[in-house]
Amino acid sequence: MEKSFFLAFDLGAESGRTVLGRLENGRVLTQELTRFPNAPVQVLGHLHWNIYSLFDEIKKGMMAGLAESGTQPVSLAVDTWGVDFGLLSLDGTVLGLPYAYRDARTQGVMEEFFGRLPRNEVYERTGIQFLSFNTLFQLFATGKQNPGLIERAGALLFMPDLFSFLLTGQKANEFTIASTSQLLDPRTRAWDQALLSVLGVPPRLMQKIVSPGTLLGALSPSVSRETGLRKTLVIATTSHDTAAAIAAVPASGEDWAYISSGTWSLMGVEMGSPLINPAVLSANFTNEGGIAGRICFLKNIAGLWLLQQCRKEWSSGQAIGYDELTRQTGEASPFGAFIDPDCPDFLNPPNMTEAIRSFCLRTGQGPPPTLAATVRCILESLALKYRWTLDLLRRLTGKSIERIHVIGGGSRNERLCQFTADATNLPVFSGPAEATAIGNIMTQALAMGQVGSVGEIRAIVRESVDIRTFEPGRAAEWDRAYGRFREVVGL
């Protein structure tokens, strides 16, 4: 019997990759074929995503998949980060490069929007955590600063939807990526027309919402000719990278939380329905869409972005490896200084190390004196923020949480995994690092009838990847550090 291959394109805010996958003997086997950088480009003072460069990399990955597999992959799918979008004209032309969520144009617009619709009503309608760059506020900023752009637009496509459109010509908004927008009613899973009306967004912009695993169609003739893929179908996978990663958590039972660890840390639990009430609003948790109609109840925490930016500043001509940076934390004293990873000062500062230094001085702390101390400050502060979030999760959901699964690229950071176990006093299970690509592939397999349920997906992942266990320790030290951390950051 001929093997069935799947192609996953996993685009993150720092890099993208092409991953070839197949199911064999109850396991999922993956192979990274290409990896490429992804960084916003400055155009007239604004940050944009270079979608044409990324689309070119996708086509290169398609050709690499054909060459490596020796056959036509049965399907392919694209997942990306959330909230960002592209606009199409009425005739289907892409209207410029999409804005990147770290662009400064949304500064202050969230508070201005609440003058039109109160914060609590927005949350009651959407159940989505308030972040200044949510699609809702990006559209509000666009309407104020460039109203002609929305007037000319005929369709809004989130980033994975946009790449699927470029591949097939088909327009749709996949559920998990649409749920990040703060424009969707999570109960009815339909666009909130009142919010669109307040924004002045015509209903024609929003497309039909499709579930993860929906067949979008065949490749367009031009893409097929260029890549050599003639039979490969395009699937709307679990298109939000966080939701894809959570789909691949190798867990059983219900007593676990996840941390999808990368540029961002997304920490939460899986729910059968949205949880929306004043306490959840106060804690600023989010109800995002997941595989098979599930809800990813979670909090966005600024993750390894802080370390990534410091690394760029420390690298002069030759990049310092993340493993080397993590190793050096052993040379620094524990609990020297703390930061709040979610302080707005760290969203996109011109100099991250200076932003950390300024935060410490402002909060009456001595700044980290060395590179190693700065890395340790970042990792310990992240682990302590995870503990604070864990306490909130237990209180808000009433769930018993006895273990934490860390997935994504951050699961390779052994120091952070151990700090997380110590800070939360729970065992931490790390892996898979490529959870997003695996979730993308397994959603395709579900769409093509090769697996039958989410439970089966997770059982296959457990059999397919090496999972490391980090046991908690030094509880009294971390308890004292947690008290100091909360005082410093005002939690």
C-alpha positions in Angstrom: 0.0 0.0 0.0 1.4 3.4 -1.0 2.2 5.7 2.0 0.2 8.8 2.5 2.3 12.0 3.0 1.1 15.3 4.5 2.8 18.7 4.2 2.6 21.1 7.1 3.6 24.7 6.8 4.1 26.1 10.2 4.7 29.9 10.2 5.8 31.6 13.4 6.5 35.2 14.1 10.3 34.5 14.0 10.6 31.7 11.5 8.7 29.3 9.3 9.2 25.6 8.3 8.0 22.9 6.0 7.4 19.6 7.7 6.6 16.3 5.9 4.6 13.8 7.9 3.1 10.4 7.6 1.4 7.8 9.8 3.0 4.4 10.2 2.4 1.6 12.6 0.5 3.8 15.1 3.1 6.6 15.1 3.4 9.9 13.3 6.7 10.4 11.6 7.9 13.9 10.7 10.8 15.4 8.8 11.7 19.0 8.6 12.4 19.9 5.0 12.9 23.6 4.9 13.3 26.4 7.5 13.3 30.1 6.7 13.3 33.4 8.6 10.2 35.5 9.1 10.5 39.0 10.2 8.4 42.1 9.7 9.6 44.7 7.2 9.5 48.4 7.7 7.5 50.2 5.1 6.8 54.0 5.5 7.3 53.7 9.3 5.1 50.7 9.8 5.7 47.0 10.4 4.3 44.6 7.8 4.6 40.9 6.9 6.2 40.1 3.6 3.6 37.6 2.5 5.1 37.2 -1.0 8.4 36.1 0.4 6.6 33.7 2.7 4.4 32.4 -0.2 7.6 31.8 -2.2 9.0 29.8 0.7 5.8 27.7 0.9 6.1 26.9 -2.8 9.7 25.9 -2.3 8.6 23.7 0.5 6.0 22.1 -1.7 8.6 21.2 -4.3 10.9 19.8 -1.5 8.0 17.7 -0.2 7.4 16.2 -3.7 11.1 15.5 -4.1 11.6 13.9 -0.6 8.4 11.8 -0.6 8.8 10.7 -4.2 5.0 10.9 -4.6 2.2 13.5 -4.4 1.3 14.4 -0.8 -2.3 13.8 -0.2 -2.8 17.2 1.4 -1.2 20.3 2.8 -2.1 23.0 5.3 -0.8 26.2 6.7 -0.9 27.4 10.3 0.3 30.7 11.7 0.2 33.1 14.6 -3.1 34.8 15.5 -4.8 38.1 15.0 -3.1 39.4 11.9 -4.9 39.6 8.6 -4.8 40.6 4.9 -7.5 42.5 3.0 -8.6 41.6 -0.6 -10.2 44.0 -3.0 -13.6 43.2 -4.5 -11.8 41.6 -7.5 -9.6 39.4 -5.2 -6.4 41.5 -5.3 -4.4 41.6 -2.1 -4.5 45.2 -0.8 -0.9 45.7 0.4 1.2 43.9 2.9 -0.6 42.9 6.1 0.3 44.8 9.2 2.4 43.0 11.9 0.8 42.9 15.3 3.8 44.6 16.9 3.2 47.7 14.8 2.7 50.8 16.9 -0.5 52.0 15.2 -2.7 50.3 17.8 -1.2 52.1 20.8 -4.0 53.8 22.7 -6.8 52.6 20.4 -8.2 50.0 22.8 -9.1 52.6 25.4 -10.6 54.8 22.7 -12.8 51.9 21.4 -14.2 51.4 24.9 -15.7 54.9 24.5 -17.9 53.3 21.9 -18.6 50.0 23.5 -17.7 49.3 27.1 -14.9 46.8 28.0 -17.2 44.5 29.9 -19.6 44.3 27.0 -16.9 43.5 24.5 -15.7 40.7 26.8 -19.2 39.3 27.4 -19.7 39.1 23.6 -16.3 37.5 22.7 -14.6 36.0 25.8 -11.2 37.1 24.4 -8.3 38.5 26.4 -7.7 42.1 25.9 -4.5 42.8 23.9 -3.9 46.0 22.1 -3.1 44.2 18.8 -6.2 42.0 18.6 -7.9 42.1 15.2 -10.7 44.2 16.7 -8.4 47.0 17.6 -6.3 46.7 14.5 -9.4 47.2 12.4 -10.4 50.1 14.6 -7.0 51.7 14.0 -7.2 51.1 10.3 -10.6 52.6 10.1 -9.4 55.7 11.8 -6.0 56.1 10.0 -6.8 54.7 6.6 -10.6 54.4 6.1 -10.3 54.1 2.3 -8.6 50.7 2.8 -11.6 49.2 4.4 -13.9 50.8 1.9 -12.0 49.2 -1.0 -11.9 45.8 0.6 -14.1 42.9 -0.3 -12.8 40.2 2.1 -10.7 39.8 5.3 -8.6 36.7 5.5 -6.4 35.8 8.5 -2.9 34.9 7.8 -3.4 31.1 7.2 -6.6 31.8 5.3 -4.7 34.2 3.1 -2.1 31.7 2.2 -4.8 29.1 1.5 -6.4 31.6 -0.8 -3.1 32.2 -2.6 -2.9 28.4 -3.1 -6.4 27.7 -4.1 -8.4 30.9 -4.8 -10.9 29.8 -2.1 -11.9 32.3 0.6 -12.8 31.1 4.1 -12.1 31.9 7.8 -11.0 28.9 9.8 -12.6 28.7 13.3 -9.5 28.6 15.5 -7.7 31.5 13.8 -11.0 33.5 13.6 -11.5 33.0 17.3 -8.3 35.1 18.1 -9.8 38.2 16.5 -12.1 39.3 19.3 -14.9 39.6 16.7 -16.4 36.1 17.1 -19.2 35.0 19.5 -17.7 31.8 21.0 -21.1 30.4 21.9 -22.7 30.6 18.5 -19.3 30.6 16.6 -20.6 33.3 14.3 -19.4 36.8 13.7 -20.7 39.3 16.2 -22.6 41.7 14.0 -22.9 44.4 16.7 -19.1 44.6 17.0 -18.8 44.8 13.3 -21.3 47.6 13.2 -19.6 49.7 15.8 -16.3 49.2 13.9 -18.0 50.3 10.6 -16.8 47.0 9.0 -19.2 45.9 6.3 -20.4 42.3 6.7 -19.0 41.3 3.3 -15.4 41.4 4.7 -16.0 38.4 7.0 -16.0 35.0 5.4 -17.8 31.8 6.1 -16.3 30.1 9.2 -15.1 26.6 8.6 -14.1 23.9 11.2 -10.5 22.5 11.5 -10.2 19.7 9.0 -12.3 21.3 6.3 -11.3 20.5 2.7 -10.8 23.8 0.9 -10.1 22.4 -2.6 -7.4 21.7 -5.1 -4.4 23.8 -5.9 -4.9 26.5 -8.5 -3.6 25.6 -12.0 -0.7 28.1 -11.8 0.5 26.9 -8.4 0.2 23.3 -9.5 2.3 24.0 -12.7 4.9 25.8 -10.7 5.3 23.2 -7.9 4.6 20.0 -9.7 1.9 19.1 -7.2 -1.2 18.0 -9.1 -3.3 15.9 -6.8 -2.5 17.5 -3.4 -5.6 18.9 -1.6 -5.5 22.0 0.6 -7.0 21.6 4.1 -8.0 24.3 6.6 -6.1 22.7 9.5 -6.2 23.7 13.1 -4.9 27.0 11.6 -4.0 28.9 14.8 -0.5 27.7 15.8 -1.5 27.6 19.5 -4.6 25.5 18.8 -2.6 23.1 16.6 0.0 22.7 19.3 -2.6 22.0 21.9 -4.2 19.4 19.6 -0.8 17.5 19.8 -0.5 17.6 23.6 0.5 14.0 24.5 -1.8 13.9 27.5 -4.5 11.6 28.8 -7.2 12.2 31.3 -8.3 15.7 32.4 -6.1 16.8 35.2 -3.5 18.7 33.2 -2.6 22.2 32.0 -0.5 23.1 29.0 2.1 25.7 28.2 2.7 26.2 24.5 6.1 27.8 24.8 7.8 29.9 22.2 7.9 33.6 21.3 4.7 33.6 23.5 3.8 31.3 26.4 0.1 30.3 26.1 -0.9 28.6 29.4 -4.3 27.1 30.0 -6.6 24.1 30.0 -9.0 22.6 27.5 -12.7 23.2 28.0 -15.9 21.9 26.4 -17.5 25.4 26.3 -16.4 29.0 26.8 -16.0 30.3 30.3 -17.2 34.0 30.4 -17.9 35.8 33.7 -16.7 38.9 35.6 -14.0 36.9 37.4 -12.6 35.7 34.1 -12.8 39.2 32.7 -10.9 40.5 35.7 -8.2 37.9 35.2 -8.1 38.7 31.4 -8.2 35.0 30.2 -9.2 34.1 26.7 -11.6 31.5 25.1 -10.0 30.6 21.8 -11.1 27.9 19.4 -9.6 24.4 19.4 -9.8 21.2 17.5 -13.1 19.4 17.4 -15.0 22.4 18.7 -13.1 22.5 22.0 -12.2 25.7 23.8 -8.6 26.6 24.6 -9.1 28.5 27.9 -5.8 30.3 28.3 -3.7 33.3 29.1 -1.2 34.9 26.8 2.1 35.4 28.6 5.1 37.1 26.9 7.4 34.1 26.4 10.9 33.6 25.1 10.5 36.8 23.0 12.4 38.6 25.8 15.3 36.2 25.5 15.2 36.3 21.7 15.5 40.0 21.6 18.3 40.1 24.2 20.1 37.4 22.1 20.0 39.7 19.1 21.5 42.5 21.1 24.3 40.3 22.5 25.2 38.7 19.2 27.9 40.7 17.4 28.7 39.1 14.1 28.1 35.6 15.4 24.9 34.5 17.1 25.0 33.1 20.6 23.2 29.8 20.8 20.2 29.4 23.1 21.7 26.3 24.7 24.8 28.3 25.6 22.7 31.2 27.0 20.7 28.7 29.1 23.9 27.0 30.3 25.2 30.3 31.5 22.3 30.8 34.0 24.1 28.3 36.3 26.8 31.0 36.7 24.3 33.5 38.1 22.8 33.7 41.6 19.2 32.7 41.9 16.4 35.2 42.4 18.6 38.3 41.8 15.9 40.4 40.2 12.4 39.9 38.8 10.4 41.4 35.9 6.8 41.1 34.8 7.2 39.5 31.3 3.8 41.1 30.4 4.8 44.7 31.1 4.0 46.8 28.0 7.7 48.0 28.1 8.7 44.6 26.8 6.3 44.4 23.8 8.7 45.8 21.2 11.3 48.0 22.9 14.2 49.4 20.8 16.6 47.7 23.3 15.3 44.8 25.4 18.3 44.6 27.8 17.8 48.3 28.6 14.1 47.8 29.0 14.8 45.1 31.6 17.4 47.3 33.4 14.9 50.2 33.5 12.1 48.0 34.9 14.4 46.8 37.7 15.5 50.3 38.6 11.9 51.5 38.5 10.9 48.8 40.9 13.7 49.3 43.4 15.8 46.4 42.3 19.4 46.2 41.2 19.5 45.3 37.5 21.1 42.0 36.5 24.8 42.7 36.4 25.8 40.1 33.7 24.5 38.4 30.7 24.0 35.2 32.7 22.1 37.1 35.4 19.8 38.7 32.7 18.9 35.2 31.3 18.3 33.9 34.7 16.1 36.9 35.5 14.0 36.2 32.4 13.6 32.5 32.9 12.8 32.7 36.7 10.3 35.5 36.1 8.6 33.4 33.4 8.3 30.4 35.7 6.9 32.6 38.5 4.4 34.1 36.1 3.3 30.6 35.2 2.7 29.8 38.9 0.5 32.9 39.2 -1.4 31.9 36.1 -1.8 28.3 37.5 -3.3 29.7 40.7 -5.8 31.7 38.6 -6.6 28.6 36.4 -7.5 26.5 39.4 -9.6 29.2 40.9 -11.5 30.2 37.8 -12.2 26.7 36.4 -12.4 24.6 39.6 -10.3 22.0 37.8 -7.8 19.8 39.6 -4.5 20.4 37.8 -1.8 17.8 38.8 0.7 18.1 35.9 1.9 20.5 33.2 2.7 19.7 29.6 5.1 22.1 28.0 5.1 21.9 24.2 6.6 23.9 21.4 10.2 25.2 21.0 10.4 26.2 24.6 10.1 22.6 25.7 13.8 22.2 24.7 14.8 24.8 27.3 15.6 22.4 30.1 16.4 25.2 32.6 13.0 26.8 32.0 11.2 23.5 32.3 12.9 22.8 35.6 12.2 26.3 36.9 8.5 25.8 35.9 8.3 22.5 37.9 10.0 24.1 40.9 7.9 27.3 40.8 4.6 25.4 40.4 5.5 22.4 42.5 4.1 20.1 39.8 5.8 17.6 37.5 6.4 19.0 34.1 6.4 16.9 30.9 8.2 18.5 28.0 7.6 17.7 24.3 7.0 17.6 21.5 9.0 20.6 20.4 7.3 20.5 17.0 3.8 20.2 18.5 2.4 22.8 16.1 3.5 21.0 13.0 2.4 17.7 14.4 -1.0 19.1 15.3 -1.3 20.5 11.8 -0.5 17.1 10.3 -2.8 15.2 12.6 -5.7 17.5 11.8 -5.1 16.7 8.1 -5.0 13.0 8.9 -8.4 13.5 10.7 -9.8 15.3 7.7 -8.6 12.5 5.4 -10.1 9.7 7.6 -6.8 8.3 8.8 -7.6 9.0 12.5 -10.9 9.1 14.1 -10.7 11.4 17.2 -8.7 13.8 19.2 -8.1 11.0 21.8 -6.6 8.9 19.0 -4.4 11.8 17.9 -3.0 12.2 21.4 -2.4 8.5 21.8 -0.4 8.5 18.5 1.6 11.5 19.6 2.5 9.7 23.0 3.8 6.8 21.0 5.8 9.0 18.6 7.8 11.4 20.7 10.3 11.4 23.5 8.8 13.1 26.6 11.1 14.3 29.4 9.9 14.6 33.0 11.0 17.4 35.3 10.2 16.8 39.0 9.7 19.8 41.3 12.1 20.7 44.1 13.3 23.5 46.4 9.7 24.3 47.2 10.5 26.6 50.2 13.0 28.7 48.2 10.5 29.1 45.3 7.7 30.0 47.7 9.8 32.8 49.1 10.7 33.9 45.6 7.1 33.9 44.6 6.2 36.2 47.4 8.9 38.7 46.4 8.0 38.4 42.7 4.4 39.3 43.4 5.5 42.3 45.5 7.8 43.6 42.8 5.5 43.2 39.8 2.3 44.2 41.8 0.3 41.0 41.4 
